């Protein structure tokens, strides 16, 4: 059965291109073909002679690293001129309810381009620590708390993460911990000296460091 086109005519294949009739072919007698025969030709390596023994790889002595030197070269973290604060170093008054917070202290440096005169700030972070505070106010957009912070390490742009309440237990003369009801990271926006300590305000933080350890 013949194949027909859309107009009902028998479909015919196109003939050879007429340009091919006038095409000049290469002289195949001058061409050299490799591996076009029935038996393929594979190059083989020449066997080694006794005068040409295989070269042994050069063994280099591996110097054992010195742990003491490696540890001495490690750079100390930024903003770590003093040992990190702990909860015990905060001189807090005897209160029934207080909040424990993680803190990643920040250090803001002002940099200036001597060539173009442009200025910018660079923020680096020190060692994280835990501190107690009294939560003065808290909502979805800001928190405000009071703490002693004797060395003023909770600086502007430091990241704060409240994680637990501490309630004083008169029977055991100790503080019982209760999980904090809002798991959020806050960035310090202002500090104000107040009642022998610091009244600190913070807003939502776009940087959320890991305080799990």
C-alpha atoms as an extended CHARMM CRD file, in Angstrom:
* protein
*
       213  EXT
         1         1  UNK       CA              0.0000000000        0.0000000000        0.0000000000  PROA      1               0.0000000000
         2         2  UNK       CA              1.4530000000        3.3170000000       -1.0910000000  PROA      2               0.0000000000
         3         3  UNK       CA              1.9150000000        6.1450000000        1.3790000000  PROA      3               0.0000000000
         4         4  UNK       CA              0.0000000000        9.2320000000        0.3560000000  PROA      4               0.0000000000
         5         5  UNK       CA              0.4330000000       12.8860000000        1.2520000000  PROA      5               0.0000000000
         6         6  UNK       CA             -2.2450000000       15.1210000000        2.7540000000  PROA      6               0.0000000000
         7         7  UNK       CA             -3.4020000000       16.1660000000       -0.7310000000  PROA      7               0.0000000000
         8         8  UNK       CA             -4.0160000000       12.4950000000       -1.7060000000  PROA      8               0.0000000000
         9         9  UNK       CA             -0.9820000000       12.1390000000       -3.9720000000  PROA      9               0.0000000000
        10        10  UNK       CA              1.4560000000        9.2820000000       -3.5880000000  PROA      10              0.0000000000
        11        11  UNK       CA              4.3250000000       10.3370000000       -1.3440000000  PROA      11              0.0000000000
        12        12  UNK       CA              7.6840000000       10.1990000000       -3.1400000000  PROA      12              0.0000000000
        13        13  UNK       CA             11.0850000000       10.4160000000       -1.6000000000  PROA      13              0.0000000000
        14        14  UNK       CA             13.3780000000       13.2040000000       -2.6310000000  PROA      14              0.0000000000
        15        15  UNK       CA             16.0900000000       12.2540000000       -5.0910000000  PROA      15              0.0000000000
        16        16  UNK       CA             19.7870000000       12.8920000000       -4.6170000000  PROA      16              0.0000000000
        17        17  UNK       CA             20.9860000000       16.4580000000       -4.4670000000  PROA      17              0.0000000000
        18        18  UNK       CA             22.0110000000       17.5230000000       -7.9920000000  PROA      18              0.0000000000
        19        19  UNK       CA             24.9750000000       19.3750000000       -6.5160000000  PROA      19              0.0000000000
        20        20  UNK       CA             26.5210000000       16.0120000000       -5.6540000000  PROA      20              0.0000000000
        21        21  UNK       CA             26.9070000000       15.1900000000       -9.3590000000  PROA      21              0.0000000000
        22        22  UNK       CA             29.3810000000       18.0340000000       -9.7720000000  PROA      22              0.0000000000
        23        23  UNK       CA             31.1530000000       17.4050000000       -6.4500000000  PROA      23              0.0000000000
        24        24  UNK       CA             34.8320000000       16.5780000000       -6.6220000000  PROA      24              0.0000000000
        25        25  UNK       CA             35.8270000000       13.5990000000       -4.4940000000  PROA      25              0.0000000000
        26        26  UNK       CA             39.1150000000       13.2590000000       -2.6640000000  PROA      26              0.0000000000
        27        27  UNK       CA             41.7700000000       11.0130000000       -4.0580000000  PROA      27              0.0000000000
        28        28  UNK       CA             41.4400000000        8.0420000000       -1.7010000000  PROA      28              0.0000000000
        29        29  UNK       CA             44.7620000000        6.6160000000       -2.8540000000  PROA      29              0.0000000000
        30        30  UNK       CA             46.5100000000        9.3350000000       -0.9080000000  PROA      30              0.0000000000
        31        31  UNK       CA             44.6040000000        8.6390000000        2.3260000000  PROA      31              0.0000000000
        32        32  UNK       CA             45.9740000000        6.4130000000        5.0740000000  PROA      32              0.0000000000
        33        33  UNK       CA             43.4300000000        4.6090000000        7.2870000000  PROA      33              0.0000000000
        34        34  UNK       CA             44.3600000000        3.0860000000       10.6120000000  PROA      34              0.0000000000
        35        35  UNK       CA             42.5830000000        0.0560000000       12.0980000000  PROA      35              0.0000000000
        36        36  UNK       CA             40.2620000000       -0.2370000000        9.0940000000  PROA      36              0.0000000000
        37        37  UNK       CA             41.3580000000       -3.7920000000        8.3830000000  PROA      37              0.0000000000
        38        38  UNK       CA             39.8930000000       -7.0040000000        9.7460000000  PROA      38              0.0000000000
        39        39  UNK       CA             42.7860000000       -7.3930000000       12.1420000000  PROA      39              0.0000000000
        40        40  UNK       CA             43.3190000000       -4.4130000000       14.4170000000  PROA      40              0.0000000000
        41        41  UNK       CA             46.8200000000       -3.2540000000       15.2350000000  PROA      41              0.0000000000
        42        42  UNK       CA             47.5800000000       -2.5720000000       18.8990000000  PROA      42              0.0000000000
        43        43  UNK       CA             50.8360000000       -1.0460000000       19.9770000000  PROA      43              0.0000000000
        44        44  UNK       CA             52.7730000000       -3.0040000000       22.5820000000  PROA      44              0.0000000000
        45        45  UNK       CA             55.2960000000       -1.7960000000       25.1010000000  PROA      45              0.0000000000
        46        46  UNK       CA             58.8500000000       -2.9420000000       24.7750000000  PROA      46              0.0000000000
        47        47  UNK       CA             59.8310000000       -5.3730000000       27.5360000000  PROA      47              0.0000000000
        48        48  UNK       CA             62.1820000000       -4.0380000000       30.1690000000  PROA      48              0.0000000000
        49        49  UNK       CA             65.7710000000       -5.1990000000       30.0930000000  PROA      49              0.0000000000
        50        50  UNK       CA             68.0410000000       -5.9980000000       32.9970000000  PROA      50              0.0000000000
        51        51  UNK       CA             69.9350000000       -2.7510000000       32.4100000000  PROA      51              0.0000000000
        52        52  UNK       CA             66.7210000000       -0.7790000000       32.7750000000  PROA      52              0.0000000000
        53        53  UNK       CA             65.2040000000       -1.8160000000       36.1170000000  PROA      53              0.0000000000
        54        54  UNK       CA             62.0080000000       -0.1560000000       37.2410000000  PROA      54              0.0000000000
        55        55  UNK       CA             62.5820000000        2.9600000000       39.2670000000  PROA      55              0.0000000000
        56        56  UNK       CA             61.5500000000        2.7980000000       42.8830000000  PROA      56              0.0000000000
        57        57  UNK       CA             59.4230000000        5.6230000000       44.1880000000  PROA      57              0.0000000000
        58        58  UNK       CA             61.3170000000        8.1200000000       46.2630000000  PROA      58              0.0000000000
        59        59  UNK       CA             60.3040000000        7.7640000000       49.8740000000  PROA      59              0.0000000000
        60        60  UNK       CA             60.0800000000       10.9770000000       51.8080000000  PROA      60              0.0000000000
        61        61  UNK       CA             60.1940000000       11.0990000000       55.5460000000  PROA      61              0.0000000000
        62        62  UNK       CA             56.9170000000       12.3900000000       56.9350000000  PROA      62              0.0000000000
        63        63  UNK       CA             57.5190000000       14.7710000000       59.7870000000  PROA      63              0.0000000000
        64        64  UNK       CA             55.2950000000       14.0670000000       62.7430000000  PROA      64              0.0000000000
        65        65  UNK       CA             53.2560000000       17.1350000000       63.5980000000  PROA      65              0.0000000000
        66        66  UNK       CA             53.9930000000       18.7010000000       66.9330000000  PROA      66              0.0000000000
        67        67  UNK       CA             50.8020000000       19.1070000000       68.8750000000  PROA      67              0.0000000000
        68        68  UNK       CA             52.3250000000       21.7430000000       71.1200000000  PROA      68              0.0000000000
        69        69  UNK       CA             53.2880000000       23.9370000000       68.1620000000  PROA      69              0.0000000000
        70        70  UNK       CA             49.9130000000       23.5090000000       66.4570000000  PROA      70              0.0000000000
        71        71  UNK       CA             48.0530000000       24.4690000000       69.6010000000  PROA      71              0.0000000000
        72        72  UNK       CA             50.2880000000       27.4800000000       70.1410000000  PROA      72              0.0000000000
        73        73  UNK       CA             49.5150000000       28.8220000000       66.6670000000  PROA      73              0.0000000000
        74        74  UNK       CA             45.7570000000       28.6820000000       67.0720000000  PROA      74              0.0000000000
        75        75  UNK       CA             44.3220000000       32.1440000000       67.1990000000  PROA      75              0.0000000000
        76        76  UNK       CA             42.1940000000       33.0720000000       70.1440000000  PROA      76              0.0000000000
        77        77  UNK       CA             38.5860000000       33.9780000000       69.3630000000  PROA      77              0.0000000000
        78        78  UNK       CA             37.7720000000       37.6270000000       68.9400000000  PROA      78              0.0000000000
        79        79  UNK       CA             36.6580000000       39.6300000000       71.9770000000  PROA      79              0.0000000000
        80        80  UNK       CA             38.2840000000       37.1670000000       74.3400000000  PROA      80              0.0000000000
        81        81  UNK       CA             40.7240000000       39.3840000000       76.2200000000  PROA      81              0.0000000000
        82        82  UNK       CA             39.2300000000       38.2050000000       79.5050000000  PROA      82              0.0000000000
        83        83  UNK       CA             37.9060000000       34.7760000000       80.5150000000  PROA      83              0.0000000000
        84        84  UNK       CA             34.2340000000       34.2940000000       79.6120000000  PROA      84              0.0000000000
        85        85  UNK       CA             31.7010000000       35.1440000000       82.2580000000  PROA      85              0.0000000000
        86        86  UNK       CA             29.6210000000       32.5000000000       83.9460000000  PROA      86              0.0000000000
        87        87  UNK       CA             26.3790000000       32.6630000000       85.8580000000  PROA      87              0.0000000000
        88        88  UNK       CA             28.2080000000       32.5270000000       89.2050000000  PROA      88              0.0000000000
        89        89  UNK       CA             30.1520000000       35.7510000000       88.4220000000  PROA      89              0.0000000000
        90        90  UNK       CA             26.9670000000       37.8120000000       88.0400000000  PROA      90              0.0000000000
        91        91  UNK       CA             26.2010000000       39.5180000000       91.3430000000  PROA      91              0.0000000000
        92        92  UNK       CA             22.4150000000       39.2100000000       91.2390000000  PROA      92              0.0000000000
        93        93  UNK       CA             20.1550000000       40.1820000000       94.1500000000  PROA      93              0.0000000000
        94        94  UNK       CA             18.2030000000       37.4740000000       95.9630000000  PROA      94              0.0000000000
        95        95  UNK       CA             15.0000000000       37.2550000000       93.9240000000  PROA      95              0.0000000000
        96        96  UNK       CA             12.3970000000       34.5050000000       93.6560000000  PROA      96              0.0000000000
        97        97  UNK       CA             12.0860000000       34.4430000000       89.8570000000  PROA      97              0.0000000000
        98        98  UNK       CA             14.7990000000       34.9950000000       87.3020000000  PROA      98              0.0000000000
        99        99  UNK       CA             15.5690000000       33.9240000000       83.7370000000  PROA      99              0.0000000000
       100       100  UNK       CA             18.6880000000       32.1870000000       82.4000000000  PROA      100             0.0000000000
       101       101  UNK       CA             19.9180000000       33.2800000000       78.9800000000  PROA      101             0.0000000000
       102       102  UNK       CA             22.5920000000       32.2600000000       76.5390000000  PROA      102             0.0000000000
       103       103  UNK       CA             24.6740000000       35.0940000000       75.1310000000  PROA      103             0.0000000000
       104       104  UNK       CA             27.0660000000       35.4080000000       72.2030000000  PROA      104             0.0000000000
       105       105  UNK       CA             28.9100000000       38.6870000000       72.8970000000  PROA      105             0.0000000000
       106       106  UNK       CA             29.5660000000       40.9710000000       69.9610000000  PROA      106             0.0000000000
       107       107  UNK       CA             32.3680000000       43.4100000000       69.2670000000  PROA      107             0.0000000000
       108       108  UNK       CA             31.7220000000       46.1510000000       66.7000000000  PROA      108             0.0000000000
       109       109  UNK       CA             34.7340000000       47.7030000000       65.0000000000  PROA      109             0.0000000000
       110       110  UNK       CA             34.6390000000       50.8100000000       62.8240000000  PROA      110             0.0000000000
       111       111  UNK       CA             36.7180000000       50.4560000000       59.6550000000  PROA      111             0.0000000000
       112       112  UNK       CA             37.6680000000       53.2520000000       57.2430000000  PROA      112             0.0000000000
       113       113  UNK       CA             38.9850000000       53.1060000000       53.6870000000  PROA      113             0.0000000000
       114       114  UNK       CA             41.9530000000       55.4810000000       53.5720000000  PROA      114             0.0000000000
       115       115  UNK       CA             41.7850000000       55.7430000000       49.7760000000  PROA      115             0.0000000000
       116       116  UNK       CA             38.0920000000       56.5730000000       49.2830000000  PROA      116             0.0000000000
       117       117  UNK       CA             37.2080000000       57.7360000000       52.7880000000  PROA      117             0.0000000000
       118       118  UNK       CA             34.3230000000       55.2830000000       53.1350000000  PROA      118             0.0000000000
       119       119  UNK       CA             33.5130000000       53.8450000000       56.5650000000  PROA      119             0.0000000000
       120       120  UNK       CA             31.8170000000       50.6230000000       57.5920000000  PROA      120             0.0000000000
       121       121  UNK       CA             31.3930000000       48.4860000000       60.6840000000  PROA      121             0.0000000000
       122       122  UNK       CA             32.5970000000       44.9530000000       61.2640000000  PROA      122             0.0000000000
       123       123  UNK       CA             31.0120000000       42.6680000000       63.8760000000  PROA      123             0.0000000000
       124       124  UNK       CA             32.9260000000       39.7970000000       65.4480000000  PROA      124             0.0000000000
       125       125  UNK       CA             31.7980000000       37.4470000000       68.2130000000  PROA      125             0.0000000000
       126       126  UNK       CA             33.4810000000       36.0820000000       71.3250000000  PROA      126             0.0000000000
       127       127  UNK       CA             32.8820000000       33.0360000000       73.5170000000  PROA      127             0.0000000000
       128       128  UNK       CA             29.2900000000       32.2850000000       74.4730000000  PROA      128             0.0000000000
       129       129  UNK       CA             28.2360000000       32.1480000000       78.1060000000  PROA      129             0.0000000000
       130       130  UNK       CA             25.1610000000       31.9010000000       80.3490000000  PROA      130             0.0000000000
       131       131  UNK       CA             23.8950000000       34.7290000000       82.5490000000  PROA      131             0.0000000000
       132       132  UNK       CA             20.8750000000       35.3390000000       84.8360000000  PROA      132             0.0000000000
       133       133  UNK       CA             18.5280000000       38.2700000000       84.4000000000  PROA      133             0.0000000000
       134       134  UNK       CA             15.1490000000       39.6770000000       85.4210000000  PROA      134             0.0000000000
       135       135  UNK       CA             12.7370000000       39.9340000000       82.4800000000  PROA      135             0.0000000000
       136       136  UNK       CA             11.1070000000       43.3690000000       82.6850000000  PROA      136             0.0000000000
       137       137  UNK       CA              8.9290000000       43.1990000000       79.5480000000  PROA      137             0.0000000000
       138       138  UNK       CA              8.4530000000       40.8960000000       76.5900000000  PROA      138             0.0000000000
       139       139  UNK       CA              6.3450000000       40.8980000000       73.4280000000  PROA      139             0.0000000000
       140       140  UNK       CA              6.6180000000       39.7240000000       69.8180000000  PROA      140             0.0000000000
       141       141  UNK       CA              8.9390000000       42.5370000000       68.7290000000  PROA      141             0.0000000000
       142       142  UNK       CA             11.1220000000       43.3710000000       71.7320000000  PROA      142             0.0000000000
       143       143  UNK       CA             12.2790000000       42.3030000000       75.1720000000  PROA      143             0.0000000000
       144       144  UNK       CA             13.7490000000       44.2870000000       78.0440000000  PROA      144             0.0000000000
       145       145  UNK       CA             15.6550000000       42.7430000000       80.9410000000  PROA      145             0.0000000000
       146       146  UNK       CA             17.8600000000       43.7840000000       83.8390000000  PROA      146             0.0000000000
       147       147  UNK       CA             21.1330000000       42.1150000000       84.7940000000  PROA      147             0.0000000000
       148       148  UNK       CA             24.2690000000       43.0720000000       86.6800000000  PROA      148             0.0000000000
       149       149  UNK       CA             26.8240000000       42.2740000000       83.9170000000  PROA      149             0.0000000000
       150       150  UNK       CA             29.8390000000       43.3450000000       86.0100000000  PROA      150             0.0000000000
       151       151  UNK       CA             32.2870000000       43.3320000000       83.0530000000  PROA      151             0.0000000000
       152       152  UNK       CA             29.8200000000       44.8060000000       80.5550000000  PROA      152             0.0000000000
       153       153  UNK       CA             30.2470000000       41.9290000000       78.1390000000  PROA      153             0.0000000000
       154       154  UNK       CA             26.6410000000       42.0190000000       76.8810000000  PROA      154             0.0000000000
       155       155  UNK       CA             27.3980000000       44.7320000000       74.3510000000  PROA      155             0.0000000000
       156       156  UNK       CA             25.3870000000       46.1590000000       71.4650000000  PROA      156             0.0000000000
       157       157  UNK       CA             24.5250000000       43.6010000000       68.7540000000  PROA      157             0.0000000000
       158       158  UNK       CA             25.1790000000       40.6720000000       71.1230000000  PROA      158             0.0000000000
       159       159  UNK       CA             22.7920000000       37.7430000000       70.5590000000  PROA      159             0.0000000000
       160       160  UNK       CA             20.6940000000       36.6730000000       73.5630000000  PROA      160             0.0000000000
       161       161  UNK       CA             18.6020000000       33.5010000000       73.8830000000  PROA      161             0.0000000000
       162       162  UNK       CA             16.4230000000       33.0200000000       77.0390000000  PROA      162             0.0000000000
       163       163  UNK       CA             16.0360000000       29.3100000000       77.7330000000  PROA      163             0.0000000000
       164       164  UNK       CA             14.9520000000       28.6720000000       81.3440000000  PROA      164             0.0000000000
       165       165  UNK       CA             13.2300000000       30.1330000000       84.3960000000  PROA      165             0.0000000000
       166       166  UNK       CA             14.8300000000       29.7380000000       87.8070000000  PROA      166             0.0000000000
       167       167  UNK       CA             12.4350000000       29.6670000000       90.7700000000  PROA      167             0.0000000000
       168       168  UNK       CA             13.7580000000       29.7720000000       94.3210000000  PROA      168             0.0000000000
       169       169  UNK       CA             12.7630000000       26.7510000000       96.3980000000  PROA      169             0.0000000000
       170       170  UNK       CA             12.7380000000       27.6110000000      100.1120000000  PROA      170             0.0000000000
       171       171  UNK       CA             12.6400000000       23.9470000000      101.1440000000  PROA      171             0.0000000000
       172       172  UNK       CA             15.8970000000       23.0920000000       99.3710000000  PROA      172             0.0000000000
       173       173  UNK       CA             17.4080000000       26.6140000000       99.4330000000  PROA      173             0.0000000000
       174       174  UNK       CA             18.1110000000       26.2770000000       95.7120000000  PROA      174             0.0000000000
       175       175  UNK       CA             16.6130000000       27.2870000000       92.3670000000  PROA      175             0.0000000000
       176       176  UNK       CA             14.4100000000       24.9410000000       90.3540000000  PROA      176             0.0000000000
       177       177  UNK       CA             14.4970000000       25.2710000000       86.5700000000  PROA      177             0.0000000000
       178       178  UNK       CA             11.4380000000       25.5240000000       84.3470000000  PROA      178             0.0000000000
       179       179  UNK       CA             11.7210000000       25.7050000000       80.5270000000  PROA      179             0.0000000000
       180       180  UNK       CA             11.2320000000       29.1820000000       79.1270000000  PROA      180             0.0000000000
       181       181  UNK       CA              7.9860000000       29.6270000000       77.2100000000  PROA      181             0.0000000000
       182       182  UNK       CA              9.4010000000       31.4790000000       74.1780000000  PROA      182             0.0000000000
       183       183  UNK       CA             12.3010000000       30.0640000000       72.1430000000  PROA      183             0.0000000000
       184       184  UNK       CA             13.6190000000       33.0420000000       70.2100000000  PROA      184             0.0000000000
       185       185  UNK       CA             16.9270000000       34.7600000000       69.4530000000  PROA      185             0.0000000000
       186       186  UNK       CA             17.2620000000       38.4590000000       70.2920000000  PROA      186             0.0000000000
       187       187  UNK       CA             19.8870000000       41.0430000000       69.3460000000  PROA      187             0.0000000000
       188       188  UNK       CA             20.8300000000       43.7590000000       71.8460000000  PROA      188             0.0000000000
       189       189  UNK       CA             19.8340000000       47.2220000000       70.6550000000  PROA      189             0.0000000000
       190       190  UNK       CA             20.5140000000       49.4430000000       73.6940000000  PROA      190             0.0000000000
       191       191  UNK       CA             21.9750000000       49.4610000000       77.2170000000  PROA      191             0.0000000000
       192       192  UNK       CA             21.2170000000       51.7860000000       80.1230000000  PROA      192             0.0000000000
       193       193  UNK       CA             22.8460000000       51.8310000000       83.5660000000  PROA      193             0.0000000000
       194       194  UNK       CA             20.1260000000       51.1130000000       86.1200000000  PROA      194             0.0000000000
       195       195  UNK       CA             20.1410000000       50.2650000000       89.8490000000  PROA      195             0.0000000000
       196       196  UNK       CA             23.7050000000       48.9950000000       89.9780000000  PROA      196             0.0000000000
       197       197  UNK       CA             23.3030000000       46.9560000000       86.8030000000  PROA      197             0.0000000000
       198       198  UNK       CA             22.1290000000       47.3340000000       83.2280000000  PROA      198             0.0000000000
       199       199  UNK       CA             18.6970000000       47.6560000000       81.6610000000  PROA      199             0.0000000000
       200       200  UNK       CA             19.0990000000       46.0440000000       78.2410000000  PROA      200             0.0000000000
       201       201  UNK       CA             16.6860000000       46.1470000000       75.3060000000  PROA      201             0.0000000000
       202       202  UNK       CA             16.7700000000       43.7140000000       72.3780000000  PROA      202             0.0000000000
       203       203  UNK       CA             14.8840000000       43.0880000000       69.1590000000  PROA      203             0.0000000000
       204       204  UNK       CA             14.4870000000       40.0580000000       66.8760000000  PROA      204             0.0000000000
       205       205  UNK       CA             17.8020000000       38.6960000000       65.5960000000  PROA      205             0.0000000000
       206       206  UNK       CA             18.4050000000       37.5580000000       62.0200000000  PROA      206             0.0000000000
       207       207  UNK       CA             21.4880000000       35.6770000000       63.2430000000  PROA      207             0.0000000000
       208       208  UNK       CA             20.6560000000       32.5080000000       65.1940000000  PROA      208             0.0000000000
       209       209  UNK       CA             23.8100000000       30.8620000000       66.6240000000  PROA      209             0.0000000000
       210       210  UNK       CA             23.8010000000       27.3450000000       68.0460000000  PROA      210             0.0000000000
       211       211  UNK       CA             23.6380000000       27.2790000000       71.8560000000  PROA      211             0.0000000000
       212       212  UNK       CA             22.9150000000       23.5340000000       72.1420000000  PROA      212             0.0000000000
       213       213  UNK       CA             26.2570000000       22.7140000000       73.8070000000  PROA      213             0.0000000000
